[in-house]
Amino acid sequence: MTGQSHADSEAALDAIEFECDLPEPPEKVWRALTVPELLAAWMMPNDIRPEIGSRFAFAGPDAAIECEIIDAEPERLLRYSWRERPQPGDAARQNPLDSPLDSIVTFTLARTVSSGTHLRIVHDGFARKAMPAVAVVSTGCRLSFDANRSRKPIAANTPRLLLRAA
């Protein structure tokens, strides 16, 4: 992390943050984040609509993830809530908001001088007790916007993203 104030450092204690420069323009990166079929190719099946207040869900392998768009500025900013829905019979979590993984995900896109995209991803609001589990579960995953480039790990909890179709 670079040049953060003390307040930013405090907030980052329960956040995962990644940044990278991509050769693809913000329009293409935006589509990969907001078109259900493209997002499903690297995340999970979903029904995202990038409109403030719209609700959507990811069909996770263990539990559905319920989301709500908090902010959406095409080709600049996408922010949504992330809440894991408990499975039937999950007595440990009576309230669906009790999950330590309930959080906020923010994607910030900025055009670079080479007409690519500077992408910043912040997954914020993890309870401290969830951080070791996130680190263990997510090892080895990478985000890549080009299958032919060397892979740069920028998001520990995201699989490979291919933007060819975007």
Secondary structure, 3 states (H helix, E strand, C coil): CCCCCHHHHHHHHHEEEEEEEECCCHHHHHHHHHCHHHHHHHCCCECCCCCCCCEEEECCCCCCEEEEEEEEECCCEEEEEEEECCCCCCCCCCCHHHCCCCEEEEEEEEECCCCCEEEEEEEECCCHHHHHHHHHHCCCCCCCCCCCCCCCCCCCCCCCCCCCCC
